[in-house]
Amino acid sequence: MRKRSSLFTAAAVVVAACVVLAIWFSHRDRSEPADVNAQTVPTASVAPVVRDSISHTLTLAGEFQPYQVVEVHAKVSGYIRHIYVDIGDKVHAGETLAVLEVPELDAQVQGTVAQYARSKDEIKRAQHEVVRAESENQSIHADYIRLKQAAAAQPGLIAEQELDDAQAKDLASAAEVDAAKSALAAAEKQSAYASADNERVHDLEAYTNVTAPLNGVIIWRYADTGALIQAGTASDVQSLPIVKLSQSDLLRLRLPVPEDAVRYIHEGDEVQVNVAAVGRTFTGKVVRFTRNVSTETRTMETEIDVPNANLTLMPGMYANATLQLERHDNVLAIPIQAVMQNGNQASVLIVDAQNRVQSRPIQLGIQSSSRAEVVSGLKEGDRVITGAQSNYQQGEKVRPIEAQPAGEGR
């Protein structure tokens, strides 16, 4: 009897222990699942789909070139009496660069002046001759008219021979008037020629002052004081220029635009030009392009004009020019890192309202370096995973960590 009682007591102890363990495990199960789940659910970096402005840009490298480069020659041959500029000097259009000495030209100037004065005297002499001839013609013609009238009034009073002689003298005096007028016209033409020759020689004399044809910088000097300079118009002589002048207050930047971007290039488009050598960005404009794609490089040469009034930039410097090809405003945009490409099909992973991963095919529009336009497949506010997409499975539950959107148009 006592043995049976001991067995019942032992069984009761075992049952009580089981109940206590069950209650303990029950409390444990209710208190720990959140922590356990929190440790096992992976995190995902997400970004919201927002409305933004996106620009499709193209950055190309180029080298600055002067707007114009001119080798300044002398119009006449001569010795350099003075040269006033050297390399690096800034000059203005019309400024005297050098003065030539041409002794024989002075004699030509004096000769043409004398010839022109002589031609003026010839005109005066011819004018007087015309007046004399006209006066003589009027007198002779009056005599002939009187004789003719008398012969008509009294036939036989004037001999026919006398009347014929009077008429011949009248015609001869008229011819002398015409000859005097022709001589006057010839003298006037000779005077015009002498005047033109005088102006020509004076112009040549003016060319002894060699002036700058444009605003610019002297980038090379070829001659010194006393050097003999040949006229730049002589085709049979290899004439030496005096200086080389570069127009640098406006620079050209030539860029090879790829074939697929040619359709976006228009005259007047603004271009941002970054010059690392001076640590500044300048604004230029598309001013001309060849309208021809090279068959070798598949690019089109395009020129950007960049103002350089204070000569901060120098020809030969390298620059990176950013052309804005397209711009779309108020469009759905996502980070470029969120896009997955499979051939021609683009897709993203989104995190739905239950924090589960879903794959979503999308159609893209234009893209920038950091943002992509979404034409279809997403709506504003959707959350897209922005990295390590291969680590997530369809339907997997994640803990999203949202990053602050950094829109381009903001």
Secondary structure, DSSP 8 states (H G I E B T S, - for coil): -HHHHHHHHHHHHHHHHHHHHHHHHHHHHHHSHHHHHHHHS-EEEEEE-EEEEEEEEEEEEEEEEEEEEEEE--SS-EEEEEE---TT-EE-TT-EEEEEE-HHHHHHHHHHHHHHHHHHHHHHHHHHHHHHHHHHHHHHHHHHHHHHHHHHHSTTSS-HHHHHHHHHHHHHHHHHHHHHHHHHHHHHHHHHHHHHHHHHHHHHHHTTEEE-SSSEEEEEE---TT-EE--TT-TTS----SEEEEEEEEEEEEEEEEGGGGGG--TT-EEEEEETTTTEEEEEEEEEE-S---TTT-EEEEEEEEE-TT--S-TT-EEEEEEEEEEEEEEEEEEGGG-EEETTEEEEEEE-TTSBEEEEEEEEEEE-SSEEEEEES--TT-EEE-S-GGG--TT-B-EEEE-----TT-
